[in-house]
Amino acid sequence: MASRSKDVEEEIYDKVVDLTEYAKRQRWWSRLFGKDSGPLGAKRSVATQIAIGGVSGWCAGYLFQKVGKVAATAVGGGLLLLQIANNSGYIQVDWKRVEKDVNKAKKQLKKGTDQAVPELNTFMERSTEFVKKNVVVTSGFVGGFLLGLAS
């Protein structure tokens, strides 16, 4: 059953790759993307790559900062309200039960991380490969991200 599934996946992949190659041979493709439609970095100057990476990094950093502030305010405010309610006697917390549930969650997380390791390794390999191929854009993105966080 597993080999049939892999065969189907490979067949679908072959069709997608064939469709991509077919599209690249069309005139509209070369007019739209140019004759060499390889990686973006291969077609742009270094200054353009840094600018693209910097602007996209700044936008991502700025959004990350704003969303992070809202999330921190919401979590902190919620915890503050719970503590006030607990001290005022509106709620009672069973701390032994909380500790038991936290320990149970820790055990489940340890099991989950052992199972997710191959997927994480694959993601890390693909990410490292992307960074190696696009060093200039990535460095611009990182710089822009840090500037976005600071603004």
Summary of the structure (lengths in Angstrom):
residues: 151
radius of gyration: 24.8
end to end distance: 54.3
largest distance: 74.2
contacts: 351
relative contact order: 0.14
helix: 87%
strand: 0%
